[in-house]
Amino acid sequence: MTLTESQLIDMLQMQHDMNSKVNTDWVLANNNWHRAIQVEGVEAIEHHGWKWWKKQDCDMAQLRMELVDIWHFILSAALQHKHGNVALARLDMMAEQNLHQKTVQFDNQYFVLAQMNLLAKLDLLVGLATVKRTSLALFESLLTDCGMDWTLLYGQYIGKNVLNVFRQDHGYKDGSYLKIWHGREDNEYLVDVLEMTDLNASDVRATLYQSLKLQYASALEKC
């Protein structure tokens, strides 16, 4: 299943709005979105497990959430490249998507995505981000390896976008927000809430926000 133009426009606009909520002059701030992709990519590697000297279990739910986080920064980098213009960013991303690339060129090598495992693809994502590059073909391949597609990503993105808005509304930027609720990170609560929510409903964003608000209020009472 391919990424549709309507899904991409929605997500680009939501990302633009979210970035503007953090900083109205976010385009001029020229944030290092690729560094953010690097960090989230390494966190995804940690959730996958990579230490050959000890037993590790892959936390696929959290790995998927890291991919959603990475997508936020891919969108932001695309918007930044077009000076915050959603329409132009959409054109660039759809043109790349329509190439249906099977390989990724990096460091004078061509990496065949079909011949790589999930961990190697995460390594490549981090490497590309180091030189301020992204690849939609690589990201789509990562989605597939994690049992996701663009439609599922779209729903998950909406959820994380709502959480990010919620965080900003409740003091994330000034440091007063509590990220741990009843001993669990808010991301984990979001995973639970998403599983119980109809992501195709017209009021999905309001429903998700209210669910998070109730959980957060309960956590504050216990502090």
N, C-alpha and C positions, 0 to 999 in steps of 0.2 A: 504494500500500500504506500503510495507516494504522498509527499507533503503537498497539500493543496494551497492555492494562492490565498484563499480566504482564511485558512488556519494561520498561514505565515503573516498575513496582514494583521490579524488579531493579536498575534504574539509580539510582533514588532511594535505595535501601538501600545500594548500593555507594558512592554519593556521600556519604551520611551517614557511613558507616564510614571513608571516606577523610578526610573533614574531621575526624573524631574522632581519627584517627591523627596528624594535624598538631597538633590542639589539642582536648583532651577537652572543653573548654568553648567550642567554636567557635560555638555558637548565641549565647551571651552576648557573645562577642567582636564580633558584629554587623559582620562584614567587609563591605567595599564590593564586592560581587560584580558590580555593574553597571559599576564602573570597570574591573574585570578583563575584562568583555565588551567594553568600549570598546577597550582595548588590543589584545585578540586580534582584534577586528574590523579595526583599523588594520593589524595584521600580515597579515590575510587580504587586505586591499587591496594591500599591498606584494607579496604572492605573486601576486596577479592581474595587477598592473602597471597604472599609471595615468598615467605621465608621457608626455604627448603630444609632448614635444620629443626623445625618444630611443626606439630600438627596445627593446621589452621582450617577453619570452615569459612566458605564464602557467604557473606551476608548480602544476598542478592537484592533484598528490599532496599537496603541502604546504598548499594552500588547503583541501583536504578535512580535513587534520589540524587546521587552525585551527578549522574548524567543530566538530570533535569537542571541542576545548578550550573553545570557546564554550558548547557544550552542558553541560559540567561546571558552568560558572558559572550557566547558566540553571537547572539542577537545584538548585544551592546556593541561589540567590535564592528559588526556590519553597519550598524547605525552610525557609529563614530566615523567610520570611513566615508560615509555620505553626509557628514555634518548634521546628523540627526534627522535626515529626510527619510521618512518611512517608505515612501513610494520608490525612491531610488535604491534603497537597501533591499527592498522586495525584488526589484528587477535583477539586481546582482545575484541574489541568493537563488532565485528561480532559474536563472540562466545556468548557474553552476549545478543545481539539482538536475536540470534537464540533460546534462552531459552524461549522466549515468556512468561515472568513472569507476573502473575496476581496480585501478592502481593509484598509489600515492607516491610522488617523487619527493625525496628528502635526502640531503647529504650525499648527492650524486648517486643515489640508488633508487630503484623502483620497487616499491613494496606491493606485492599482489595480495589484496585484502582476503581473498578466498583461501589463501595459504597461511594465514596468520591466526593465532589463537587470541582470545580476549585480552590476556595480559600483555601480549606483544602489541596489540592495537592501542592499549592504554599508554604503553611506553611511547608509541609513535605520536599519539595525541599530545603528550607532554613535550616531546621533542619539537614538534611543529610549533607549539605555543611559545617555546623558548626563542624561536626566530620570528615570532609574531605572525604565525600562519594558522589557519584552520582548514579543515577539509570536511565538507558535507558528506562526501562519500564515506569517509572514515567514520564520521559520527553515526551515519545511518547503519553502517556495519556493526558498530558497537551496540546500537539499539537492538538489532536483530539478535546478536549474541546474548543479550540480556533479556530476551523474550518480550521485546517491546516493538511497537511500530509508531509511525508518526501520529496516528490517532490517539494511541495511548499516551504518547509524549504530550500531545496537546492538552489532554485532560490533566495529566500530572503537572504540566507547566502552569495551568490555571491555578491549581492548588498551591503550588509553591509561590506563585505571584501573590496570591491572597495572603499567605503567611508573611511574605516580605512586607506587604503593605501593613499588615497587623503589627509586625515588629516595629516599623517606623512610627505607627500611631501610638505605640506604648513605650516609647523611650529607647529604642535600639541605638539611635545615633548618640544620645547623651549618656548612655551606659546604665540607665535605670531599668531597662527591660530584663526580665528573668527568663533565661533560655532553658533552664532546667525546671520541669514541672513534675512534682511528685517523684523525683529521682530519674526522670527520663527527659531527653532532649525534645524540644518542641517539634523537630523534624519527625520524630517517632510518632508523636501524637497525630501529626498531619497524615502519615501513612495510614493510621487507624481510621481517621475521619474520611479519607478518600475512599477507603474500601466500603464505607457505609453510605456514600453519597452518589446520587445520580449525576454524573458529570455532563450529561446531555441536557439537563434541566436549564431553563432560561434564567433562573435565579440562582444558579450554582455558586456564583461568587459570594452572594449575600449569605447563602446557607452555610458555606464553608467558613466565612468570617464569623458568623454567629456561633458556630460550633467551637471554633478556637477561642472566642471570647468567653464562653461558659467554662471551658477547661482552664483557661488562664485565671479567671476569677476564683475558681476552686483552689488552684495552686497558691494564689496569693493569700487566701484565707488560712492556709496551713503553714504559712511562713512565720 
